């Protein structure tokens, strides 16, 4: 049955090539929005930073347009395209879009219903608003890193994924844009969204932040059941050197686990702080007697809250993910067939055949500007003078 994409008819101009803003536009495109990736025109001697063909799902289903936003003609051409857009996403440092002449007031002047989503590390104001930063910095300031497990020398361990970029930034931006689109349906006016990645990382820590604010108890590694205080919530090494995650928080799940691994005497000691060293040592010793997958086959279906610690290579072949269709076929114009992560968000339209990943050098600028009402001769003049490409 054909399903109409949720964001069909919504046009997004994305000024970011990488990072949280690019992740947000990926989500919007997966919901059917028409996303135009906006970049700078090539400059003589300049180096264009272009992600690998497979990054961000190869920008599948997106268009591409290039403007010289520092030139009057290029800026006016971009604003002409913005007249019919619903959303503009940018990830410059605070103040840059205003200096370029494409800030919220300039956008609103040509399109009162426009939604401008500004994604930045620390937000549009505050003492760190002008700081450069990356994922680890936002996780650090939010308390996330301090509550993460420690390396051998006591330093917080680096997360295995860019949690701040993906969740705190990209998903926050996509959620805010969707809410703004709904609000515009009622009010008819757009708005400027200030998406701070560091703010989003702070929100990810709200469970621990709320505990500290209410009780004065400062969370950290080993403080709480979710940060390794008890043996029932931990990661263990199996006989083949692979690892098993155990998340048996509820007493009945922990009891099932203890009985199946042959440690029924520890069922009553789940939250006994004095017994944890012995419980953890005994669980580790038992789990080291079989391979990871042998334990998964025994414990997984038995209400014990265990799962394999997959490598990325194992994850893409995991039978659960395979059954859910999380990997799709794609064909790159330049690099041929490959596989990529499929849209996973609930309510997105399932893939139909292989995705086409276009040559990253192709642009749609002239067609888009013609569609915006510019005379073909005027568009060609912009190309000739290097204002667009």
Secondary structure, DSSP 8 states (H G I E B T S, - for coil): -----TTTT-EEEE--SSHHHHHHHHHHHHTT-EEEEEEE---TT-------TTGGGGGTT-EEEEE-TTSHHHHHHHHHHHTT-SEEEE-S-TTHHHHHT-SHHHHHHH-TT-EEEEEESS-SSSTTTT----HHHHHHHHTTGGGS-B-TTS-B---SS-HIIIIIIIIHHHHHHHHHHHHHHHHS--EEEEEEHHHHHHHHTHHHHHHHHHH-----TTSSGGGTSSTTEEEEE-TTS-EEEEE--SHHHHHHHHHHTT-GGGGGGTT-GGGHHHHHHHHHHHHTTS-HHHHHHHHGGGTS-EEE---HHHHTT-HHHHHTT-EEEEEETTTEEEEEE---STT-----S-EEE--TT---HHHHHHHTT--HHHHHHHHHTTSB-
